Amino acid sequence: MRDTLLIYKKDVQELLGIGATKFYELVKLPDFPKPRTCEAFKMPVYLRSEIIQWAESLPSCNEIEGE
């Protein structure tokens, strides 16, 4: 994966270390970053910074378990 500002869904999956099924589950979440669409791109693209920020905002396992 290139270190670019705009990334495609396959790059998002690679960045997060997830497969297609989990990616489509995440896309349904209200707080997951929304893709950008533009005629210049063949497919919707995501901002790498938004994906990273979203992932960093996730609670740690300790926070989920109430420790």
PQR file of N, CA, C, O and H, with PARSE charges and radii, in Angstrom:
ATOM      1  N   MET A   1       0.850  -1.181   0.000 -0.4000 1.5000
ATOM      2  CA  MET A   1       0.000   0.000   0.000 -0.0000 2.0000
ATOM      3  C   MET A   1       0.894   1.241   0.000  0.5500 1.7000
ATOM      4  O   MET A   1       1.872   1.323   0.743 -0.5500 1.4000
ATOM      5  N   ARG A   2       0.547   2.165  -0.818 -0.4000 1.5000
ATOM      6  CA  ARG A   2       1.281   3.431  -0.870 -0.0000 2.0000
ATOM      7  C   ARG A   2       0.877   4.298   0.320  0.5500 1.7000
ATOM      8  O   ARG A   2      -0.214   4.156   0.873 -0.5500 1.4000
ATOM      9  H   ARG A   2      -0.247   2.098  -1.422  0.4000 1.0000
ATOM     10  N   ASP A   3       1.765   5.181   0.693 -0.4000 1.5000
ATOM     11  CA  ASP A   3       1.490   6.104   1.793 -0.0000 2.0000
ATOM     12  C   ASP A   3       0.895   7.385   1.206  0.5500 1.7000
ATOM     13  O   ASP A   3       1.560   8.419   1.139 -0.5500 1.4000
ATOM     14  H   ASP A   3       2.651   5.297   0.244  0.4000 1.0000
ATOM     15  N   THR A   4      -0.365   7.299   0.783 -0.4000 1.5000
ATOM     16  CA  THR A   4      -1.011   8.419   0.113 -0.0000 2.0000
ATOM     17  C   THR A   4      -2.127   9.001   0.960  0.5500 1.7000
ATOM     18  O   THR A   4      -2.593   8.379   1.914 -0.5500 1.4000
ATOM     19  H   THR A   4      -0.906   6.459   0.837  0.4000 1.0000
ATOM     20  N   LEU A   5      -2.542  10.185   0.602 -0.4000 1.5000
ATOM     21  CA  LEU A   5      -3.609  10.882   1.316 -0.0000 2.0000
ATOM     22  C   LEU A   5      -4.961  10.209   1.094  0.5500 1.7000
ATOM     23  O   LEU A   5      -5.733  10.026   2.036 -0.5500 1.4000
ATOM     24  H   LEU A   5      -2.164  10.691  -0.173  0.4000 1.0000
ATOM     25  N   LEU A   6      -5.240   9.843  -0.147 -0.4000 1.5000
ATOM     26  CA  LEU A   6      -6.498   9.195  -0.502 -0.0000 2.0000
ATOM     27  C   LEU A   6      -6.262   7.713  -0.726  0.5500 1.7000
ATOM     28  O   LEU A   6      -5.310   7.327  -1.404 -0.5500 1.4000
ATOM     29  H   LEU A   6      -4.613   9.991  -0.912  0.4000 1.0000
ATOM     30  N   ILE A   7      -7.129   6.879  -0.158 -0.4000 1.5000
ATOM     31  CA  ILE A   7      -6.961   5.437  -0.301 -0.0000 2.0000
ATOM     32  C   ILE A   7      -8.287   4.782  -0.676  0.5500 1.7000
ATOM     33  O   ILE A   7      -9.364   5.266  -0.328 -0.5500 1.4000
ATOM     34  H   ILE A   7      -7.903   7.193   0.393  0.4000 1.0000
ATOM     35  N   TYR A   8      -8.177   3.678  -1.390 -0.4000 1.5000
ATOM     36  CA  TYR A   8      -9.345   2.906  -1.793 -0.0000 2.0000
ATOM     37  C   TYR A   8      -9.717   1.908  -0.700  0.5500 1.7000
ATOM     38  O   TYR A   8      -8.950   1.702   0.240 -0.5500 1.4000
ATOM     39  H   TYR A   8      -7.302   3.285  -1.673  0.4000 1.0000
ATOM     40  N   LYS A   9     -10.896   1.286  -0.821 -0.4000 1.5000
ATOM     41  CA  LYS A   9     -11.382   0.378   0.225 -0.0000 2.0000
ATOM     42  C   LYS A   9     -10.402  -0.750   0.494  0.5500 1.7000
ATOM     43  O   LYS A   9     -10.237  -1.146   1.648 -0.5500 1.4000
ATOM     44  H   LYS A   9     -11.519   1.453  -1.585  0.4000 1.0000
ATOM     45  N   LYS A  10      -9.748  -1.279  -0.527 -0.4000 1.5000
ATOM     46  CA  LYS A  10      -8.777  -2.346  -0.313 -0.0000 2.0000
ATOM     47  C   LYS A  10      -7.613  -1.847   0.545  0.5500 1.7000
ATOM     48  O   LYS A  10      -7.092  -2.592   1.374 -0.5500 1.4000
ATOM     49  H   LYS A  10      -9.882  -0.957  -1.464  0.4000 1.0000
ATOM     50  N   ASP A  11      -7.205  -0.593   0.352 -0.4000 1.5000
ATOM     51  CA  ASP A  11      -6.152   0.001   1.163 -0.0000 2.0000
ATOM     52  C   ASP A  11      -6.616   0.199   2.607  0.5500 1.7000
ATOM     53  O   ASP A  11      -5.837   0.032   3.545 -0.5500 1.4000
ATOM     54  H   ASP A  11      -7.628   0.013  -0.322  0.4000 1.0000
ATOM     55  N   VAL A  12      -7.895   0.558   2.778 -0.4000 1.5000
ATOM     56  CA  VAL A  12      -8.453   0.706   4.130 -0.0000 2.0000
ATOM     57  C   VAL A  12      -8.401  -0.633   4.847  0.5500 1.7000
ATOM     58  O   VAL A  12      -8.004  -0.713   6.009 -0.5500 1.4000
ATOM     59  H   VAL A  12      -8.529   0.695   2.016  0.4000 1.0000
ATOM     60  N   GLN A  13      -8.809  -1.687   4.140 -0.4000 1.5000
ATOM     61  CA  GLN A  13      -8.772  -3.027   4.721 -0.0000 2.0000
ATOM     62  C   GLN A  13      -7.349  -3.391   5.138  0.5500 1.7000
ATOM     63  O   GLN A  13      -7.139  -3.927   6.226 -0.5500 1.4000
ATOM     64  H   GLN A  13      -9.132  -1.622   3.196  0.4000 1.0000
ATOM     65  N   GLU A  14      -6.385  -3.109   4.291 -0.4000 1.5000
ATOM     66  CA  GLU A  14      -4.991  -3.421   4.603 -0.0000 2.0000
ATOM     67  C   GLU A  14      -4.494  -2.591   5.785  0.5500 1.7000
ATOM     68  O   GLU A  14      -3.810  -3.106   6.669 -0.5500 1.4000
ATOM     69  H   GLU A  14      -6.555  -2.674   3.406  0.4000 1.0000
ATOM     70  N   LEU A  15      -4.839  -1.313   5.795 -0.4000 1.5000
ATOM     71  CA  LEU A  15      -4.426  -0.420   6.872 -0.0000 2.0000
ATOM     72  C   LEU A  15      -4.963  -0.894   8.218  0.5500 1.7000
ATOM     73  O   LEU A  15      -4.252  -0.858   9.222 -0.5500 1.4000
ATOM     74  H   LEU A  15      -5.395  -0.894   5.077  0.4000 1.0000
ATOM     75  N   LEU A  16      -6.228  -1.341   8.237 -0.4000 1.5000
ATOM     76  CA  LEU A  16      -6.857  -1.786   9.482 -0.0000 2.0000
ATOM     77  C   LEU A  16      -6.611  -3.263   9.780  0.5500 1.7000
ATOM     78  O   LEU A  16      -6.889  -3.729  10.884 -0.5500 1.4000
ATOM     79  H   LEU A  16      -6.805  -1.370   7.421  0.4000 1.0000
ATOM     80  N   GLY A  17      -6.092  -3.993   8.802 -0.4000 1.5000
ATOM     81  CA  GLY A  17      -5.832  -5.418   8.999 -0.0000 2.0000
ATOM     82  C   GLY A  17      -7.105  -6.242   9.065  0.5500 1.7000
ATOM     83  O   GLY A  17      -7.226  -7.156   9.880 -0.5500 1.4000
ATOM     84  H   GLY A  17      -5.866  -3.614   7.905  0.4000 1.0000
ATOM     85  N   ILE A  18      -8.057  -5.908   8.194 -0.4000 1.5000
ATOM     86  CA  ILE A  18      -9.349  -6.599   8.192 -0.0000 2.0000
ATOM     87  C   ILE A  18      -9.673  -7.101   6.792  0.5500 1.7000
ATOM     88  O   ILE A  18      -9.061  -6.678   5.811 -0.5500 1.4000
ATOM     89  H   ILE A  18      -7.958  -5.165   7.532  0.4000 1.0000
ATOM     90  N   GLY A  19     -10.633  -8.000   6.712 -0.4000 1.5000
ATOM     91  CA  GLY A  19     -11.096  -8.512   5.435 -0.0000 2.0000
ATOM     92  C   GLY A  19     -12.316  -7.751   4.950  0.5500 1.7000
ATOM     93  O   GLY A  19     -12.776  -6.802   5.585 -0.5500 1.4000
ATOM     94  H   GLY A  19     -11.130  -8.344   7.509  0.4000 1.0000
ATOM     95  N   ALA A  20     -12.824  -8.188   3.813 -0.4000 1.5000
ATOM     96  CA  ALA A  20     -13.952  -7.509   3.175 -0.0000 2.0000
ATOM     97  C   ALA A  20     -15.210  -7.535   4.035  0.5500 1.7000
ATOM     98  O   ALA A  20     -15.912  -6.529   4.129 -0.5500 1.4000
ATOM     99  H   ALA A  20     -12.449  -8.958   3.297  0.4000 1.0000
ATOM    100  N   THR A  21     -15.504  -8.672   4.665 -0.4000 1.5000
ATOM    101  CA  THR A  21     -16.721  -8.783   5.473 -0.0000 2.0000
ATOM    102  C   THR A  21     -16.706  -7.780   6.618  0.5500 1.7000
ATOM    103  O   THR A  21     -17.691  -7.074   6.833 -0.5500 1.4000
ATOM    104  H   THR A  21     -14.933  -9.490   4.588  0.4000 1.0000
ATOM    105  N   LYS A  22     -15.606  -7.707   7.351 -0.4000 1.5000
ATOM    106  CA  LYS A  22     -15.502  -6.777   8.470 -0.0000 2.0000
ATOM    107  C   LYS A  22     -15.544  -5.334   7.980  0.5500 1.7000
ATOM    108  O   LYS A  22     -16.126  -4.470   8.636 -0.5500 1.4000
ATOM    109  H   LYS A  22     -14.805  -8.280   7.177  0.4000 1.0000
ATOM    110  N   PHE A  23     -14.929  -5.072   6.826 -0.4000 1.5000
ATOM    111  CA  PHE A  23     -14.954  -3.726   6.257 -0.0000 2.0000
ATOM    112  C   PHE A  23     -16.396  -3.279   6.031  0.5500 1.7000
ATOM    113  O   PHE A  23     -16.767  -2.166   6.404 -0.5500 1.4000
ATOM    114  H   PHE A  23     -14.456  -5.774   6.293  0.4000 1.0000
ATOM    115  N   TYR A  24     -17.205  -4.139   5.425 -0.4000 1.5000
ATOM    116  CA  TYR A  24     -18.593  -3.761   5.152 -0.0000 2.0000
ATOM    117  C   TYR A  24     -19.414  -3.624   6.428  0.5500 1.7000
ATOM    118  O   TYR A  24     -20.386  -2.869   6.451 -0.5500 1.4000
ATOM    119  H   TYR A  24     -16.903  -5.043   5.123  0.4000 1.0000
ATOM    120  N   GLU A  25     -19.049  -4.330   7.480 -0.4000 1.5000
ATOM    121  CA  GLU A  25     -19.705  -4.136   8.779 -0.0000 2.0000
ATOM    122  C   GLU A  25     -19.351  -2.755   9.335  0.5500 1.7000
ATOM    123  O   GLU A  25     -20.214  -2.049   9.857 -0.5500 1.4000
ATOM    124  H   GLU A  25     -18.259  -4.944   7.462  0.4000 1.0000
ATOM    125  N   LEU A  26     -18.077  -2.380   9.219 -0.4000 1.5000
ATOM    126  CA  LEU A  26     -17.635  -1.082   9.735 -0.0000 2.0000
ATOM    127  C   LEU A  26     -18.272   0.069   8.972  0.5500 1.7000
ATOM    128  O   LEU A  26     -18.630   1.084   9.569 -0.5500 1.4000
ATOM    129  H   LEU A  26     -17.376  -2.954   8.795  0.4000 1.0000
ATOM    130  N   VAL A  27     -18.416  -0.075   7.670 -0.4000 1.5000
ATOM    131  CA  VAL A  27     -19.001   0.979   6.837 -0.0000 2.0000
ATOM    132  C   VAL A  27     -20.412   1.317   7.308  0.5500 1.7000
ATOM    133  O   VAL A  27     -20.859   2.454   7.154 -0.5500 1.4000
ATOM    134  H   VAL A  27     -18.125  -0.900   7.184  0.4000 1.0000
ATOM    135  N   LYS A  28     -21.108   0.358   7.870 -0.4000 1.5000
ATOM    136  CA  LYS A  28     -22.475   0.592   8.356 -0.0000 2.0000
ATOM    137  C   LYS A  28     -22.521   1.370   9.664  0.5500 1.7000
ATOM    138  O   LYS A  28     -23.575   1.890  10.033 -0.5500 1.4000
ATOM    139  H   LYS A  28     -20.746  -0.566   7.996  0.4000 1.0000
ATOM    140  N   LEU A  29     -21.398   1.460  10.370 -0.4000 1.5000
ATOM    141  CA  LEU A  29     -21.365   2.190  11.633 -0.0000 2.0000
ATOM    142  C   LEU A  29     -21.499   3.685  11.377  0.5500 1.7000
ATOM    143  O   LEU A  29     -20.917   4.208  10.426 -0.5500 1.4000
ATOM    144  H   LEU A  29     -20.542   1.038  10.070  0.4000 1.0000
ATOM    145  N   PRO A  30     -22.266   4.381  12.226 -0.5600 1.5000
ATOM    146  CA  PRO A  30     -22.488   5.810  11.983  0.2800 2.0000
ATOM    147  C   PRO A  30     -21.226   6.666  12.126  0.5500 1.7000
ATOM    148  O   PRO A  30     -21.129   7.731  11.517 -0.5500 1.4000
ATOM    149  N   ASP A  31     -20.258   6.206  12.930 -0.4000 1.5000
ATOM    150  CA  ASP A  31     -19.062   7.024  13.146 -0.0000 2.0000
ATOM    151  C   ASP A  31     -17.892   6.647  12.232  0.5500 1.7000
ATOM    152  O   ASP A  31     -16.830   7.267  12.308 -0.5500 1.4000
ATOM    153  H   ASP A  31     -20.337   5.341  13.425  0.4000 1.0000
ATOM    154  N   PHE A  32     -18.070   5.648  11.375 -0.4000 1.5000
ATOM    155  CA  PHE A  32     -16.992   5.272  10.459 -0.0000 2.0000
ATOM    156  C   PHE A  32     -16.887   6.334   9.365  0.5500 1.7000
ATOM    157  O   PHE A  32     -17.905   6.797   8.851 -0.5500 1.4000
ATOM    158  H   PHE A  32     -18.932   5.145  11.313  0.4000 1.0000
ATOM    159  N   PRO A  33     -15.662   6.719   9.010 -0.5600 1.5000
ATOM    160  CA  PRO A  33     -15.498   7.760   7.986  0.2800 2.0000
ATOM    161  C   PRO A  33     -16.213   7.427   6.670  0.5500 1.7000
ATOM    162  O   PRO A  33     -16.225   6.283   6.217 -0.5500 1.4000
ATOM    163  N   LYS A  34     -16.790   8.440   6.092 -0.4000 1.5000
ATOM    164  CA  LYS A  34     -17.524   8.274   4.837 -0.0000 2.0000
ATOM    165  C   LYS A  34     -16.574   8.458   3.652  0.5500 1.7000
ATOM    166  O   LYS A  34     -15.653   9.273   3.703 -0.5500 1.4000
ATOM    167  H   LYS A  34     -16.780   9.370   6.460  0.4000 1.0000
ATOM    168  N   PRO A  35     -16.811   7.693   2.588 -0.5600 1.5000
ATOM    169  CA  PRO A  35     -15.950   7.835   1.411  0.2800 2.0000
ATOM    170  C   PRO A  35     -16.264   9.114   0.635  0.5500 1.7000
ATOM    171  O   PRO A  35     -17.359   9.669   0.724 -0.5500 1.4000
ATOM    172  N   ARG A  36     -15.277   9.554  -0.121 -0.4000 1.5000
ATOM    173  CA  ARG A  36     -15.444  10.702  -1.012 -0.0000 2.0000
ATOM    174  C   ARG A  36     -15.664  10.156  -2.424  0.5500 1.7000
ATOM    175  O   ARG A  36     -15.026   9.182  -2.825 -0.5500 1.4000
ATOM    176  H   ARG A  36     -14.387   9.103  -0.193  0.4000 1.0000
ATOM    177  N   THR A  37     -16.543  10.771  -3.151 -0.4000 1.5000
ATOM    178  CA  THR A  37     -16.747  10.379  -4.538 -0.0000 2.0000
ATOM    179  C   THR A  37     -16.429  11.573  -5.426  0.5500 1.7000
ATOM    180  O   THR A  37     -16.749  12.718  -5.110 -0.5500 1.4000
ATOM    181  H   THR A  37     -17.061  11.562  -2.824  0.4000 1.0000
ATOM    182  N   CYS A  38     -15.804  11.272  -6.520 -0.4000 1.5000
ATOM    183  CA  CYS A  38     -15.399  12.317  -7.449 -0.0000 2.0000
ATOM    184  C   CYS A  38     -15.239  11.680  -8.815  0.5500 1.7000
ATOM    185  O   CYS A  38     -14.807  10.532  -8.925 -0.5500 1.4000
ATOM    186  H   CYS A  38     -15.544  10.341  -6.777  0.4000 1.0000
ATOM    187  N   GLU A  39     -15.584  12.417  -9.850 -0.4000 1.5000
ATOM    188  CA  GLU A  39     -15.461  11.877 -11.199 -0.0000 2.0000
ATOM    189  C   GLU A  39     -14.022  11.550 -11.556  0.5500 1.7000
ATOM    190  O   GLU A  39     -13.780  10.724 -12.436 -0.5500 1.4000
ATOM    191  H   GLU A  39     -15.935  13.349  -9.761  0.4000 1.0000
ATOM    192  N   ALA A  40     -13.064  12.179 -10.893 -0.4000 1.5000
ATOM    193  CA  ALA A  40     -11.650  11.934 -11.185 -0.0000 2.0000
ATOM    194  C   ALA A  40     -11.206  10.543 -10.727  0.5500 1.7000
ATOM    195  O   ALA A  40     -10.210  10.015 -11.222 -0.5500 1.4000
ATOM    196  H   ALA A  40     -13.261  12.850 -10.178  0.4000 1.0000
ATOM    197  N   PHE A  41     -11.933   9.957  -9.796 -0.4000 1.5000
ATOM    198  CA  PHE A  41     -11.590   8.631  -9.282 -0.0000 2.0000
ATOM    199  C   PHE A  41     -12.606   7.621  -9.792  0.5500 1.7000
ATOM    200  O   PHE A  41     -13.792   7.931  -9.913 -0.5500 1.4000
ATOM    201  H   PHE A  41     -12.742  10.386  -9.394  0.4000 1.0000
ATOM    202  N   LYS A  42     -12.150   6.435 -10.086 -0.4000 1.5000
ATOM    203  CA  LYS A  42     -13.046   5.399 -10.592 -0.0000 2.0000
ATOM    204  C   LYS A  42     -13.939   4.839  -9.491  0.5500 1.7000
ATOM    205  O   LYS A  42     -15.062   4.404  -9.748 -0.5500 1.4000
ATOM    206  H   LYS A  42     -11.187   6.183  -9.988  0.4000 1.0000
ATOM    207  N   MET A  43     -13.425   4.854  -8.259 -0.4000 1.5000
ATOM    208  CA  MET A  43     -14.166   4.314  -7.123 -0.0000 2.0000
ATOM    209  C   MET A  43     -14.127   5.326  -5.984  0.5500 1.7000
ATOM    210  O   MET A  43     -13.298   6.236  -5.993 -0.5500 1.4000
ATOM    211  H   MET A  43     -12.513   5.207  -8.051  0.4000 1.0000
ATOM    212  N   PRO A  44     -15.012   5.177  -5.006 -0.5600 1.5000
ATOM    213  CA  PRO A  44     -14.956   6.062  -3.838  0.2800 2.0000
ATOM    214  C   PRO A  44     -13.598   5.919  -3.132  0.5500 1.7000
ATOM    215  O   PRO A  44     -12.999   4.843  -3.112 -0.5500 1.4000
ATOM    216  N   VAL A  45     -13.138   7.019  -2.564 -0.4000 1.5000
ATOM    217  CA  VAL A  45     -11.869   7.023  -1.840 -0.0000 2.0000
ATOM    218  C   VAL A  45     -12.097   7.513  -0.417  0.5500 1.7000
ATOM    219  O   VAL A  45     -13.058   8.226  -0.131 -0.5500 1.4000
ATOM    220  H   VAL A  45     -13.624   7.893  -2.580  0.4000 1.0000
ATOM    221  N   TYR A  46     -11.194   7.114   0.459 -0.4000 1.5000
ATOM    222  CA  TYR A  46     -11.244   7.518   1.860 -0.0000 2.0000
ATOM    223  C   TYR A  46     -10.023   8.372   2.168  0.5500 1.7000
ATOM    224  O   TYR A  46      -8.964   8.202   1.563 -0.5500 1.4000
ATOM    225  H   TYR A  46     -10.413   6.534   0.227  0.4000 1.0000
ATOM    226  N   LEU A  47     -10.179   9.279   3.103 -0.4000 1.5000
ATOM    227  CA  LEU A  47      -9.030  10.036   3.575 -0.0000 2.0000
ATOM    228  C   LEU A  47      -8.283   9.169   4.592  0.5500 1.7000
ATOM    229  O   LEU A  47      -8.855   8.751   5.598 -0.5500 1.4000
ATOM    230  H   LEU A  47     -11.039   9.418   3.594  0.4000 1.0000
ATOM    231  N   ARG A  48      -7.016   8.906   4.324 -0.4000 1.5000
ATOM    232  CA  ARG A  48      -6.204   8.086   5.228 -0.0000 2.0000
ATOM    233  C   ARG A  48      -6.242   8.648   6.651  0.5500 1.7000
ATOM    234  O   ARG A  48      -6.362   7.891   7.614 -0.5500 1.4000
ATOM    235  H   ARG A  48      -6.551   9.246   3.506  0.4000 1.0000
ATOM    236  N   SER A  49      -6.140   9.960   6.783 -0.4000 1.5000
ATOM    237  CA  SER A  49      -6.109  10.581   8.109 -0.0000 2.0000
ATOM    238  C   SER A  49      -7.397  10.319   8.888  0.5500 1.7000
ATOM    239  O   SER A  49      -7.353  10.131  10.104 -0.5500 1.4000
ATOM    240  H   SER A  49      -6.042  10.575   6.000  0.4000 1.0000
ATOM    241  N   GLU A  50      -8.548  10.304   8.201 -0.4000 1.5000
ATOM    242  CA  GLU A  50      -9.818  10.036   8.890 -0.0000 2.0000
ATOM    243  C   GLU A  50      -9.888   8.587   9.362  0.5500 1.7000
ATOM    244  O   GLU A  50     -10.398   8.310  10.447 -0.5500 1.4000
ATOM    245  H   GLU A  50      -8.584  10.456   7.214  0.4000 1.0000
ATOM    246  N   ILE A  51      -9.380   7.669   8.554 -0.4000 1.5000
ATOM    247  CA  ILE A  51      -9.380   6.255   8.950 -0.0000 2.0000
ATOM    248  C   ILE A  51      -8.488   6.062  10.166  0.5500 1.7000
ATOM    249  O   ILE A  51      -8.867   5.381  11.119 -0.5500 1.4000
ATOM    250  H   ILE A  51      -8.966   7.894   7.672  0.4000 1.0000
ATOM    251  N   ILE A  52      -7.306   6.659  10.135 -0.4000 1.5000
ATOM    252  CA  ILE A  52      -6.378   6.537  11.262 -0.0000 2.0000
ATOM    253  C   ILE A  52      -6.967   7.166  12.514  0.5500 1.7000
ATOM    254  O   ILE A  52      -6.896   6.585  13.597 -0.5500 1.4000
ATOM    255  H   ILE A  52      -6.998   7.212   9.362  0.4000 1.0000
ATOM    256  N   GLN A  53      -7.550   8.356  12.370 -0.4000 1.5000
ATOM    257  CA  GLN A  53      -8.165   9.030  13.525 -0.0000 2.0000
ATOM    258  C   GLN A  53      -9.299   8.190  14.105  0.5500 1.7000
ATOM    259  O   GLN A  53      -9.426   8.081  15.324 -0.5500 1.4000
ATOM    260  H   GLN A  53      -7.608   8.828  11.491  0.4000 1.0000
ATOM    261  N   TRP A  54     -10.119   7.599  13.248 -0.4000 1.5000
ATOM    262  CA  TRP A  54     -11.221   6.754  13.711 -0.0000 2.0000
ATOM    263  C   TRP A  54     -10.674   5.566  14.495  0.5500 1.7000
ATOM    264  O   TRP A  54     -11.168   5.257  15.579 -0.5500 1.4000
ATOM    265  H   TRP A  54     -10.015   7.687  12.257  0.4000 1.0000
ATOM    266  N   ALA A  55      -9.668   4.906  13.956 -0.4000 1.5000
ATOM    267  CA  ALA A  55      -9.094   3.728  14.614 -0.0000 2.0000
ATOM    268  C   ALA A  55      -8.465   4.104  15.955  0.5500 1.7000
ATOM    269  O   ALA A  55      -8.592   3.359  16.927 -0.5500 1.4000
ATOM    270  H   ALA A  55      -9.267   5.158  13.076  0.4000 1.0000
ATOM    271  N   GLU A  56      -7.794   5.245  16.016 -0.4000 1.5000
ATOM    272  CA  GLU A  56      -7.165   5.675  17.266 -0.0000 2.0000
ATOM    273  C   GLU A  56      -8.191   6.065  18.323  0.5500 1.7000
ATOM    274  O   GLU A  56      -7.884   6.057  19.515 -0.5500 1.4000
ATOM    275  H   GLU A  56      -7.691   5.850  15.226  0.4000 1.0000
ATOM    276  N   SER A  57      -9.399   6.403  17.901 -0.4000 1.5000
ATOM    277  CA  SER A  57     -10.440   6.797  18.858 -0.0000 2.0000
ATOM    278  C   SER A  57     -11.186   5.601  19.448  0.5500 1.7000
ATOM    279  O   SER A  57     -11.989   5.763  20.367 -0.5500 1.4000
ATOM    280  H   SER A  57      -9.648   6.408  16.933  0.4000 1.0000
ATOM    281  N   LEU A  58     -10.928   4.412  18.927 -0.4000 1.5000
ATOM    282  CA  LEU A  58     -11.604   3.221  19.456 -0.0000 2.0000
ATOM    283  C   LEU A  58     -11.155   2.966  20.890  0.5500 1.7000
ATOM    284  O   LEU A  58      -9.986   3.171  21.217 -0.5500 1.4000
ATOM    285  H   LEU A  58     -10.276   4.281  18.180  0.4000 1.0000
ATOM    286  N   PRO A  59     -12.065   2.524  21.744 -0.5600 1.5000
ATOM    287  CA  PRO A  59     -11.678   2.217  23.121  0.2800 2.0000
ATOM    288  C   PRO A  59     -10.772   0.990  23.144  0.5500 1.7000
ATOM    289  O   PRO A  59     -10.891   0.094  22.309 -0.5500 1.4000
ATOM    290  N   SER A  60      -9.865   0.971  24.118 -0.4000 1.5000
ATOM    291  CA  SER A  60      -9.002  -0.197  24.260 -0.0000 2.0000
ATOM    292  C   SER A  60      -9.815  -1.338  24.881  0.5500 1.7000
ATOM    293  O   SER A  60     -10.908  -1.118  25.403 -0.5500 1.4000
ATOM    294  H   SER A  60      -9.768   1.699  24.796  0.4000 1.0000
ATOM    295  N   CYS A  61      -9.283  -2.529  24.821 -0.4000 1.5000
ATOM    296  CA  CYS A  61      -9.983  -3.673  25.400 -0.0000 2.0000
ATOM    297  C   CYS A  61     -10.232  -3.477  26.891  0.5500 1.7000
ATOM    298  O   CYS A  61     -11.265  -3.900  27.410 -0.5500 1.4000
ATOM    299  H   CYS A  61      -8.395  -2.707  24.397  0.4000 1.0000
ATOM    300  N   ASN A  62      -9.286  -2.834  27.581 -0.4000 1.5000
ATOM    301  CA  ASN A  62      -9.455  -2.586  29.008 -0.0000 2.0000
ATOM    302  C   ASN A  62     -10.635  -1.651  29.280  0.5500 1.7000
ATOM    303  O   ASN A  62     -11.368  -1.831  30.253 -0.5500 1.4000
ATOM    304  H   ASN A  62      -8.447  -2.490  27.159  0.4000 1.0000
ATOM    305  N   GLU A  63     -10.810  -0.653  28.414 -0.4000 1.5000
ATOM    306  CA  GLU A  63     -11.924   0.284  28.591 -0.0000 2.0000
ATOM    307  C   GLU A  63     -13.251  -0.420  28.355  0.5500 1.7000
ATOM    308  O   GLU A  63     -14.239  -0.119  29.026 -0.5500 1.4000
ATOM    309  H   GLU A  63     -10.215  -0.507  27.623  0.4000 1.0000
ATOM    310  N   ILE A  64     -13.286  -1.351  27.415 -0.4000 1.5000
ATOM    311  CA  ILE A  64     -14.527  -2.082  27.106 -0.0000 2.0000
ATOM    312  C   ILE A  64     -14.904  -2.982  28.279  0.5500 1.7000
ATOM    313  O   ILE A  64     -16.079  -3.096  28.627 -0.5500 1.4000
ATOM    314  H   ILE A  64     -12.484  -1.595  26.870  0.4000 1.0000
ATOM    315  N   GLU A  65     -13.907  -3.619  28.884 -0.4000 1.5000
ATOM    316  CA  GLU A  65     -14.151  -4.552  29.970 -0.0000 2.0000
ATOM    317  C   GLU A  65     -14.381  -3.850  31.292  0.5500 1.7000
ATOM    318  O   GLU A  65     -14.717  -4.498  32.284 -0.5500 1.4000
ATOM    319  H   GLU A  65     -12.953  -3.526  28.601  0.4000 1.0000
ATOM    320  N   GLY A  66     -14.203  -2.511  31.327 -0.4000 1.5000
ATOM    321  CA  GLY A  66     -14.468  -1.747  32.524 -0.0000 2.0000
ATOM    322  C   GLY A  66     -13.340  -1.757  33.530  0.5500 1.7000
ATOM    323  O   GLY A  66     -13.565  -1.503  34.713 -0.5500 1.4000
ATOM    324  H   GLY A  66     -13.930  -1.985  30.521  0.4000 1.0000
ATOM    325  N   GLU A  67     -12.146  -2.044  33.089 -0.4000 1.5000
ATOM    326  CA  GLU A  67     -10.989  -2.023  34.006 -0.0000 2.0000
ATOM    327  C   GLU A  67     -10.404  -0.656  34.117  0.5500 1.7000
ATOM    328  O   GLU A  67      -9.429  -0.459  34.842 -0.5500 1.4000
ATOM    329  H   GLU A  67     -11.963  -2.250  32.128  0.4000 1.0000
TER
END
